[in-house]
Amino acid sequence: HRGTRVVHVATTLLAMVDAAIGGKTGVNLPEGKNLVGAFWQPSGVVCDTNWLSTLPERELRCGWGEVAKYHFLTGDDLLSMSTDERIARCVQIKADIVSQDEREGGRRALLNYGHTFGHAIETVTGHRFAHGEAVAIGMICAAHLARRLGRIDDARVALHYEVLASYGLESSLPTDIDHAALVEAMGRDKKATSGLVFVLDGANGLETVPEVDPARVMDALAAATGVR
């Protein structure tokens, strides 16, 4: 049944704002997240937000972790919107980016903000953290890395903490995670084609930054560890 048409019916917040949109199919390997996959666009996506009332709190937080990244993609005041409006705006942002770069040769990589750290956190901890939870912590790590590279200031780092707090998300890297193991896992990330590659915040918004010094990454992990 190659080429079978498919409609995605999203019943979780994570699916509505991210997984159901964009046509990615991914397989996780022991070496890392989404290292094997293809692209197949659905004929349609249905997001019925009535499903959200059926979700446990942790599943909602997992979705809010993905929503949080959209704050830094466009600068939209998402917190001023109703839940339905916020989800619709996230869908629009992702669809617009995917329509410009379906196979992630350029701008679509920006949708991975926080994911290089997040995927490593998931892999190293044996998926102790749900995806959105790991991405949330990953964004904090990315903010500290951007600060150490002189791309953003302390106020911008603080904004990351504020956005995550507004969604009730954990923002500190737990102290029991091996930083060296995280860096090793990030070296196997699907974007790691020019040394360590990250999507980082900066004066011009989010950008892909290649060949990042591992020592800077270790510094950022240290800064993100513990209670703020």
SVG drawing of the C-alpha trace seen along z (x, -y; Angstrom):
<svg xmlns="http://www.w3.org/2000/svg" viewBox="-15 -41 51 43">
<polyline fill="none" stroke="black" stroke-width="0.4" points="0.0,0.0 2.7,-2.4 1.3,-5.9 -1.8,-5.2 -3.5,-8.5 -3.7,-9.1 -5.5,-11.6 -3.9,-12.3 -6.4,-12.6 -4.5,-14.3 -5.8,-13.4 -3.0,-14.8 -1.7,-18.4 1.8,-17.2 0.3,-15.8 -1.9,-18.8 1.0,-21.3 3.8,-19.2 3.8,-15.4 0.7,-15.3 2.0,-18.2 4.8,-18.1 4.9,-14.6 7.9,-13.2 8.0,-9.5 10.8,-8.6 12.2,-5.6 14.2,-5.8 17.4,-3.6 19.4,-2.8 22.0,-5.4 19.5,-8.2 16.1,-9.7 14.7,-9.9 17.8,-8.6 15.8,-6.7 12.8,-8.1 11.1,-9.4 8.6,-12.1 5.0,-11.4 2.5,-14.2 -1.0,-13.5 -4.0,-14.5 -5.3,-16.3 -5.0,-16.8 -7.9,-17.0 -7.3,-18.7 -10.4,-18.5 -9.4,-20.3 -12.2,-18.6 -9.8,-15.7 -7.6,-17.8 -10.0,-17.4 -9.3,-13.7 -5.6,-14.0 -3.7,-13.5 -1.7,-16.6 1.7,-15.1 0.5,-14.5 -0.7,-18.1 2.7,-19.4 4.4,-17.3 2.5,-19.2 3.1,-22.6 6.8,-21.8 6.5,-21.9 4.2,-25.0 6.9,-26.8 9.4,-26.7 7.0,-28.6 7.4,-31.6 11.0,-31.9 10.3,-31.1 8.2,-34.1 8.0,-36.3 4.2,-36.1 2.4,-36.8 1.0,-33.3 0.1,-33.6 -2.5,-36.3 -4.4,-33.8 -7.0,-31.3 -6.0,-27.6 -7.7,-27.0 -6.1,-30.2 -2.7,-29.2 -2.9,-25.8 -4.1,-27.2 -1.2,-29.7 1.3,-26.9 -0.1,-24.8 0.1,-27.8 3.7,-28.5 4.8,-24.9 2.8,-24.5 4.3,-27.8 7.8,-26.6 7.3,-23.1 5.8,-24.4 9.0,-26.3 11.4,-23.5 9.7,-20.1 12.8,-18.0 14.7,-20.1 17.4,-21.4 17.3,-24.8 14.6,-26.7 12.7,-23.7 15.6,-22.9 14.5,-25.8 11.6,-23.7 14.2,-21.6 14.8,-24.4 15.7,-22.7 15.6,-19.3 19.4,-18.6 19.7,-18.8 16.2,-17.3 16.8,-14.2 20.1,-13.6 18.3,-13.9 15.7,-11.4 18.3,-8.9 20.8,-9.1 18.0,-8.8 16.3,-5.9 13.3,-8.1 12.7,-9.0 11.4,-12.3 8.6,-12.5 9.5,-14.3 8.0,-17.7 9.5,-17.7 13.0,-17.0 12.6,-19.7 11.6,-22.2 14.8,-21.5 16.6,-21.4 15.5,-25.0 17.0,-26.2 20.3,-24.4 20.2,-26.1 19.5,-29.5 22.6,-29.1 24.7,-28.0 23.6,-31.0 24.5,-33.2 27.9,-31.7 28.5,-32.3 27.5,-35.9 24.3,-35.6 21.8,-36.7 21.9,-38.5 20.8,-37.5 17.3,-39.0 16.7,-36.7 17.8,-33.7 15.4,-34.8 12.6,-35.0 13.1,-31.3 12.6,-30.4 9.5,-32.7 7.8,-31.1 8.4,-27.6 7.1,-28.5 3.9,-29.8 3.3,-26.3 4.2,-24.6 7.3,-23.0 10.5,-21.9 13.4,-24.0 16.4,-22.7 18.6,-19.9 18.6,-17.2 21.9,-16.9 22.1,-13.1 22.5,-13.3 26.1,-12.7 27.0,-15.8 29.7,-13.9 27.2,-11.3 24.9,-14.1 27.6,-15.6 28.4,-12.2 24.7,-11.6 24.5,-15.0 27.4,-14.1 25.1,-11.4 22.2,-13.9 20.7,-13.9 21.8,-17.5 25.4,-16.9 27.0,-17.2 29.5,-19.8 30.7,-18.9 28.1,-19.8 25.2,-21.7 22.5,-23.5 19.6,-25.8 20.3,-28.8 18.6,-32.1 20.3,-35.3 19.8,-38.9 18.3,-37.8 16.1,-35.1 16.7,-31.4 19.6,-30.2 21.4,-27.0 24.9,-27.2 27.5,-24.5 30.8,-23.5 30.1,-24.5 32.9,-23.9 32.1,-21.0 33.6,-22.9 31.0,-25.6 28.3,-23.0 29.6,-21.6 29.5,-25.1 25.9,-25.5 24.9,-22.2 26.5,-23.2 24.6,-26.5 21.3,-24.7 21.8,-22.2 20.0,-22.5 17.4,-24.8 17.4,-28.3"/>
</svg>
